[in-house]
Amino acid sequence: MARTRKSKARKPAKRSAPSLHDKRFPGESTPYREARNALLRSETELRRGIERVATARRKLPLGGPVPVD
């Protein structure tokens, strides 16, 4: 008969600040998580802004004929 290892139940990691996603860095502090969340929100806002500009660019009417290079 094979021996089975008894595993100790792990305690869940302490949550210092709410996260915008489920990935956490080992040992991260509350100020780090807050700064990281602020950065993630800024990056999301930037991507949305870039997409708004791209959408507006695609809606531009065609320009005139291109002169000879």
C-alpha positions in Angstrom: 0.0 0.0 0.0 1.4 3.4 -0.9 2.0 6.0 1.7 0.1 9.3 1.3 1.4 12.6 2.4 -0.7 14.6 4.7 -0.7 18.2 3.5 -1.2 21.1 5.8 -3.9 23.4 4.8 -2.4 26.7 3.5 -3.7 29.9 4.8 -5.0 32.3 2.2 -2.7 35.2 1.4 -3.5 38.4 3.1 -5.2 40.9 0.9 -3.8 44.4 1.6 -5.6 46.4 -1.1 -8.2 45.3 -3.6 -6.7 44.4 -6.9 -8.0 45.0 -10.4 -7.1 41.5 -11.3 -6.4 38.2 -9.5 -2.6 38.2 -10.0 -0.6 39.3 -7.0 3.2 39.7 -6.5 4.7 37.9 -3.5 5.1 40.2 -0.5 3.6 43.2 -2.2 2.8 46.1 0.2 -0.4 48.1 0.3 1.2 51.2 -1.1 2.7 49.2 -4.0 -0.7 47.6 -4.8 -2.4 51.0 -4.7 0.2 52.5 -7.0 0.0 49.5 -9.3 -3.8 49.7 -9.5 -3.5 53.5 -10.3 -1.0 52.6 -13.1 -3.3 49.9 -14.5 -6.3 52.3 -14.5 -4.1 54.9 -16.3 -3.0 52.3 -18.9 -6.6 51.2 -19.5 -7.6 54.9 -20.0 -4.7 55.4 -22.4 -5.7 52.3 -24.5 -9.3 53.5 -24.7 -8.1 56.9 -25.8 -5.9 55.4 -28.5 -8.8 53.4 -29.8 -11.1 56.5 -29.9 -8.4 58.3 -32.0 -8.1 55.3 -34.3 -11.8 55.1 -34.7 -12.0 58.8 -35.6 -9.1 58.3 -38.1 -10.9 55.5 -39.8 -13.9 57.7 -40.2 -12.0 60.4 -42.1 -13.2 60.9 -45.7 -10.8 60.0 -48.4 -8.4 62.8 -49.3 -7.6 64.1 -52.8 -5.4 62.4 -55.4 -1.7 62.0 -54.4 0.6 64.2 -56.5 3.4 62.4 -58.2 6.3 61.6 -55.8 
